[in-house]
């Protein structure tokens, strides 16, 4: 299954929770597509960590932390899938 649209936008959607990413969705992507998604998720994680949010803004902190958790989970799923299927990332 080809990546529809911008891969970076897909990574943002995964982090925001709009596009769920599971082991089953890994099967629908080719190894180069998984590598592209992986690289873009790394960029999104870097962007999210770089956000400076005041400690008084609890809602935005929670939102950022949830997005980081989703992105890191997707990265972990891709790493596991790639290792199991001998795909070089």
Secondary structure, 3 states (H helix, E strand, C coil): CCCCCCHHHHHHHHHHCCCCCCHHHHCCCCHHHHHHHHHHHHHHHHHHHHCCCCCCCHHHHHHHHHHHHHHHHHHHHHHHHHHHCCCCC
